[in-house]
Amino acid sequence: MSTITSSRGPDFTGFYYSEHFSTAHNRLAIIDPEERSNQPFVFKNLILSFNGEIYNYLDLKEELSQKGYKFSTNSDTEVILKLFLEHGKDSFKRLSGIFALSIYDLRSNTLYLIRDQVGVKPLYYYYNSKNNKFAYSSLIKPLLLVSDEKKINTSAVKFYANFSRNDLKETFYKNIFKVLPGELITIENNELKKKNLLTFDFHRKFRKEEFKNDIKNYFSKQFISDVPVALSLSGGIDSNLIFNELLEKKKNKFKCYSVFFKGSKKYTKDFNYAKNLCQLNDIKFKPVEVTFESFINNFEKVVDIVEEPVANTNSISNLILSENIDEKVLFSGDGGDEIFTGYDKYRSIYFLNLLNKLNIFNNSSFNFKNKNLKRLSIKNSREMFLSFSEQNMSKNQDYVYKNYQSVDTNDLDKVLNHSKSISNDPRLANVMLHEIDTWLQNDILLRNDKIYANSGIEVRVPFLDKNIIEKYLMINEFHKYGFFFRYKNLLKRYFSKETKYSMKSKSGFNSPFASWLRVELFEFANEILDKNYYDSSDILNLEECKNLLKLHKDNYINPFLLWSLISLQVFLKKNNF
């Protein structure tokens, strides 16, 4: 199992064995990279294996020192263990950072597993109640070694057909589960217990005098590192803001990387902004080229790394970028859109809610056929989320998937985590919290962690600091948009100087994939969506898949649905499902 996960922590591999429990840890040494901080870390009766970073560990260390605790390392690892000794499982509530960890208590024969409430770090487990076999890992593949049988989870296929990702608590493999963000798993006396321990304490009132200092302070705590760091830089506001904060705190002691697509003017503009920003500030800059050959050469590899179907074409760019990075820590602007309203659909939802408050259509008997007008009648956040999800944006799923079933609000309730208990009001902030429970953790964060960690790189996402989410996700939407309905109004208003060199309209971290699929990638895609590549006829209508590809060649029809089908076909073949 440790061999399979070794690329995630290439600096040291350690083991611990006892009668009822064993664990292995592959270390990526970032804080106190000395041998004294290697893991598994043992103190008295406790054994810790920890992946991630605790951003407030120095504050916690000072607090524990005042209570008489002595420390033999400079690591956050030792702080976690001694905090647990002092406060038990309530200690997890004191941690601010990105983490997936296990603590085993030798005296009580009890295992604790927990994951940060945003879900930046992955954690999986396999459990067989018949023989009391329990195993956990940062990856799925090690658990397949101990699983009694490998079967596809058809419910995951249903969700994938709707959203091009799996939002379920169970993975694509039967009986292998995700530890949910903020969830505490306890194994004691051969009994498994679950509890949503780490939740969000949302603030509702916006204090403009605190905003800029808050963002700067939370960012700066994430910059702590005993090894060199880098930034994935684009022309957008989010990575530009991180760039300026890094510049202030670390001067020129970091490097920037940016992806470009040769021959594509549309997707090179973003890159040029990043390049010019680095030249202007004398920061080392490394361009990374992605070509259509990159897709052909890496599509199977990326599905293998992420371990489930990967419907996001950005995964190829992530992989190429990861293979060119020299540093162990990479900062990313991911999360800025999800917290500070960077998407078109968020503004649409805001407008719909404003119209609903005017009560213009509330008592009308109109039966609108137009999709946007129909949304005026939506009265709850779950329906609003589904209306703007991939399920509604994509078409033809019922043609290309056999026995296609649409996910409804009842199905959605089974996968929601933090947003399950919030009010069902269709206000934008509630829909955005649904996105954090689904799209954010099961696409962006999952893809980021696994792809970069496969090259021994830790990705940090400053915008997804739990404190930022708590203080600014649920505030009144008016503050987020202002009088002029501006995207990312708060960031533009309070960080105008820091982001003045960012693009006015950003294309996003995308690629010319749609046009490549019509020409350069057409035959490649056609071969994969064929029975001769893999006969998945019990799940996909492969002829319809190929017809959809031909339609796209002439009319640009849903290239992202096609990529999700290609990815699923590769996954099914790799696992012989």
Residue pairs with C-beta under 8 A, 6 or more apart in sequence:
1 24
1 135
1 137
1 142
1 145
1 146
2 13
2 15
2 24
2 25
2 26
2 142
4 139
4 141
4 142
4 145
5 24
5 26
5 137
5 138
5 139
5 142
6 13
6 26
7 26
7 453
7 454
7 455
7 456
8 26
8 28
8 51
8 138
8 139
8 453
8 454
8 456
9 25
9 26
9 27
9 28
9 51
9 456
10 26
10 28
10 456
11 27
11 28
11 29
11 33
11 456
12 26
12 27
12 29
12 35
12 38
12 39
13 24
13 25
13 26
13 27
14 24
14 25
14 27
14 38
14 39
14 40
15 22
15 23
15 24
15 25
15 40
16 22
16 23
16 24
16 40
16 42
16 47
18 104
18 106
20 109
21 47
21 104
21 106
21 109
21 111
23 40
23 47
23 49
23 102
23 104
24 40
24 49
25 38
25 39
25 40
25 49
27 38
27 39
28 328
28 453
28 456
28 458
29 37
29 227
29 328
30 53
30 225
30 226
30 227
30 328
30 329
30 458
31 37
31 53
31 57
31 74
31 75
31 76
31 77
31 224
31 225
31 226
32 73
32 74
32 75
32 226
33 226
33 227
34 73
34 74
36 72
36 73
36 75
37 73
37 74
37 75
37 77
37 78
39 48
39 49
39 50
39 77
40 47
40 48
40 49
41 47
41 48
41 49
41 50
41 77
41 78
41 81
42 48
43 78
43 81
43 82
43 85
44 85
45 105
45 106
45 107
46 81
46 84
46 85
46 103
46 104
46 105
46 106
47 103
47 104
47 106
48 77
48 80
48 81
48 84
48 101
48 102
48 103
49 101
49 102
50 77
50 80
50 99
50 100
50 101
50 102
51 99
51 100
51 101
51 121
51 138
52 97
52 98
52 99
52 100
52 101
52 116
52 120
52 121
52 458
53 76
53 97
53 98
53 99
53 222
53 224
53 458
53 460
54 60
54 76
54 79
54 80
54 95
54 96
54 97
54 99
55 96
55 97
55 221
55 222
55 224
55 465
56 94
56 95
56 96
56 97
56 221
57 76
57 79
57 80
57 97
58 224
60 79
60 83
60 94
60 95
61 71
61 79
64 71
64 79
64 82
64 83
64 86
65 71
67 86
69 82
69 86
71 78
71 79
71 82
72 78
76 97
80 91
80 95
80 101
81 103
83 91
83 94
83 95
84 91
84 92
84 103
87 94
89 112
89 114
89 184
89 186
89 197
92 114
92 184
92 197
92 198
93 197
93 198
95 116
96 221
96 465
96 466
96 467
97 116
98 116
98 118
98 120
98 121
98 460
98 461
99 114
99 115
99 116
99 121
100 113
100 114
100 115
100 116
100 121
100 122
100 123
100 138
100 179
101 113
101 114
102 111
102 112
102 113
102 136
103 111
103 112
104 110
104 111
104 112
105 111
105 112
108 188
109 188
109 189
110 186
110 187
110 188
111 134
111 185
111 186
111 187
111 188
112 184
112 185
112 186
113 123
113 125
113 136
113 179
113 184
113 185
113 186
114 179
114 182
114 183
114 184
114 185
114 197
114 198
115 121
115 122
115 123
115 179
115 180
115 181
115 182
115 183
116 181
116 182
116 198
116 466
117 181
117 182
117 198
117 199
117 200
117 418
117 466
118 181
118 436
118 440
118 441
118 445
118 464
118 466
118 469
119 180
119 181
119 440
119 441
119 445
120 445
120 449
120 459
120 461
120 464
121 138
121 449
122 138
122 139
122 178
122 446
122 449
122 450
123 136
123 137
123 138
123 178
123 179
124 136
124 137
124 138
124 139
124 140
124 143
124 171
124 176
124 177
124 178
124 179
125 134
125 135
125 136
125 137
125 143
125 176
125 177
125 179
125 185
126 133
126 134
126 135
126 136
126 143
126 146
126 147
126 175
126 176
126 177
127 133
127 134
127 175
127 177
127 192
128 134
128 148
128 175
129 192
132 190
133 146
134 187
134 192
135 142
135 143
135 146
136 143
136 179
136 185
137 143
138 453
139 307
139 450
140 171
140 173
140 176
140 307
140 308
141 307
143 173
143 176
144 150
144 173
144 176
147 173
147 175
147 176
148 175
149 174
150 173
150 174
150 575
151 173
151 174
151 175
152 172
152 173
152 174
152 572
152 575
152 577
153 168
153 170
153 171
153 172
153 173
153 174
155 168
155 170
156 166
156 168
156 170
156 171
156 172
156 308
157 172
157 401
157 539
157 568
158 405
158 407
159 165
159 166
159 167
159 168
159 407
159 411
159 415
160 166
160 172
160 309
160 311
160 564
160 568
161 397
161 401
161 404
161 405
162 389
162 390
162 391
162 397
162 406
162 407
163 389
163 390
163 391
163 407
163 438
163 439
164 309
164 311
164 312
164 390
164 394
164 560
164 561
164 564
165 311
165 390
165 438
165 439
165 442
165 443
166 172
166 308
166 309
166 442
167 415
167 437
167 438
167 442
168 414
168 415
169 177
169 178
169 180
169 415
170 176
170 177
170 178
171 177
171 178
171 307
171 308
172 308
172 309
172 571
179 185
180 196
180 417
181 198
181 417
181 418
181 441
182 196
182 197
182 198
182 199
182 417
182 418
183 194
183 195
183 196
183 197
183 198
183 417
184 194
184 195
184 196
184 197
184 198
185 192
185 193
185 194
186 192
186 193
186 194
186 195
187 193
196 417
199 418
200 418
200 466
200 469
200 470
200 473
201 470
202 470
202 473
202 474
203 470
203 471
203 472
203 474
203 475
204 474
204 475
204 476
205 475
206 472
206 475
206 476
206 479
208 479
208 494
211 472
211 490
211 494
212 494
212 495
214 467
214 468
214 471
215 241
215 468
215 494
215 495
216 245
218 462
218 465
218 467
218 468
219 242
219 245
219 462
219 465
220 245
220 249
221 465
222 331
222 460
222 462
222 465
223 229
223 245
223 246
223 249
223 250
225 328
225 329
227 327
227 328
227 329
228 253
228 254
228 255
228 326
228 327
228 328
228 329
229 246
229 250
229 253
229 254
229 327
229 328
229 329
229 330
229 331
230 254
230 255
230 256
230 257
230 325
230 326
230 327
230 329
230 330
230 331
231 239
231 242
231 243
231 246
231 254
231 255
231 256
231 257
231 330
231 331
231 332
232 239
232 256
232 257
232 258
232 321
232 330
232 331
232 332
232 333
233 239
233 240
233 243
233 256
233 257
233 258
233 274
233 277
233 278
233 285
234 258
234 270
234 271
234 273
234 274
234 333
234 506
234 509
235 269
235 270
235 271
235 272
235 273
235 274
235 277
235 502
235 503
235 506
236 270
236 333
236 336
236 502
236 503
236 506
236 508
237 336
237 342
237 488
237 491
237 492
237 495
237 499
237 502
237 506
238 333
238 334
238 335
238 336
238 337
238 342
238 463
238 491
239 274
239 331
239 332
239 333
240 277
240 498
240 499
240 501
240 502
241 333
241 336
241 491
241 495
241 498
241 499
242 331
242 333
242 462
243 256
243 277
243 283
244 495
244 498
244 499
245 462
245 498
246 254
246 331
247 281
247 283
252 281
252 282
252 283
252 284
254 283
254 284
254 327
255 283
255 284
255 285
255 286
255 326
255 327
256 274
256 277
256 278
256 283
256 284
256 285
256 286
257 285
257 286
257 287
257 288
257 321
257 324
257 325
257 330
258 270
258 271
258 274
258 275
258 285
258 286
258 287
258 288
259 271
259 288
259 289
259 290
259 317
259 320
259 321
259 509
260 267
260 268
260 271
260 287
260 288
260 289
260 290
261 267
261 268
261 289
261 290
261 291
261 511
261 512
262 289
262 291
264 512
266 507
266 512
267 507
267 510
267 511
267 512
269 503
269 507
270 503
270 506
270 507
270 509
271 287
273 501
273 502
273 503
274 285
275 285
275 287
276 501
277 283
277 501
278 284
278 285
279 285
280 501
286 324
288 320
288 321
288 324
289 320
290 316
290 317
290 320
290 511
292 512
292 516
292 520
292 521
294 316
294 317
294 320
295 313
295 316
295 513
295 516
295 521
295 524
296 521
296 524
298 316
298 319
298 320
299 316
299 566
299 567
299 570
300 570
300 574
301 319
302 310
302 315
302 316
302 318
302 319
302 451
303 309
303 310
303 567
303 570
303 571
303 574
304 574
305 319
305 450
305 451
305 454
306 315
306 446
306 447
306 450
306 451
307 450
308 571
309 564
309 567
309 568
309 570
309 571
310 447
310 567
311 443
311 560
311 563
311 564
311 567
311 568
312 443
312 447
312 563
313 510
313 511
313 513
313 560
313 563
314 447
314 509
314 510
314 511
315 447
315 451
316 511
317 509
317 511
318 447
318 448
318 451
318 452
319 451
322 451
322 452
322 454
322 455
322 457
323 455
325 452
325 455
325 457
327 457
328 456
328 457
328 458
329 457
329 458
329 460
330 452
330 457
330 458
330 459
330 460
331 459
331 460
331 461
331 462
332 448
332 459
332 460
332 461
333 461
333 463
334 444
334 445
334 448
334 461
334 463
334 464
335 440
335 444
335 461
335 462
335 463
335 464
336 342
336 463
336 488
336 491
337 343
337 488
338 432
338 435
338 436
338 439
338 440
338 463
338 464
339 432
339 463
339 464
339 468
339 469
339 472
339 473
340 463
340 472
340 480
340 488
340 490
340 491
341 347
341 350
341 428
341 432
341 477
341 480
341 481
341 487
341 488
341 489
342 487
342 488
345 388
346 428
346 431
346 432
347 481
347 485
347 487
348 372
348 375
348 388
349 384
349 388
349 426
349 428
349 431
350 428
350 477
350 480
350 481
350 485
351 485
352 375
352 376
352 378
352 384
352 426
353 426
353 427
353 428
353 477
355 361
355 376
356 362
356 376
356 426
361 376
361 377
366 373
368 374
368 376
368 377
371 387
371 392
375 384
375 387
378 384
378 387
378 426
379 426
380 409
380 424
380 425
380 426
381 419
381 422
381 423
381 424
381 425
381 426
381 427
381 430
381 431
381 434
382 409
382 412
382 413
382 424
382 434
383 409
383 426
384 426
384 431
385 412
385 431
385 434
385 435
385 438
386 392
386 407
386 408
386 409
386 412
388 431
389 439
391 397
391 406
391 407
394 558
394 560
394 561
395 558
395 561
396 544
396 548
396 557
396 558
396 561
397 404
397 561
398 404
399 541
399 544
399 548
400 540
400 541
400 544
400 545
400 548
400 561
400 565
401 539
401 540
401 541
402 537
402 538
402 539
402 540
402 541
412 434
413 420
415 437
415 438
416 434
416 437
416 438
417 437
418 433
418 436
418 437
419 430
419 433
419 434
419 436
419 437
420 437
422 430
422 433
423 430
424 430
427 477
428 477
428 480
429 473
429 474
429 475
429 477
432 473
433 473
433 474
436 469
436 473
440 464
445 461
445 464
448 459
448 461
449 459
452 458
452 459
453 459
462 468
472 490
479 489
479 490
480 489
480 490
481 487
481 489
482 489
482 493
486 492
491 499
492 499
513 521
513 559
513 563
514 552
514 556
514 559
517 525
517 549
517 552
517 553
517 559
517 562
517 563
518 552
518 553
518 556
522 549
522 553
525 549
525 562
525 566
526 546
526 549
527 533
528 566
528 569
528 570
529 542
529 545
529 546
529 549
529 565
529 566
529 569
530 542
530 546
531 537
531 542
533 569
533 573
534 569
534 572
534 573
535 542
536 542
536 568
536 569
536 572
536 573
536 577
539 568
539 572
539 577
540 565
540 568
540 569
545 562
545 565
548 557
548 558
548 561
548 562
548 565
549 562
551 557
552 558
552 559
552 562
571 577
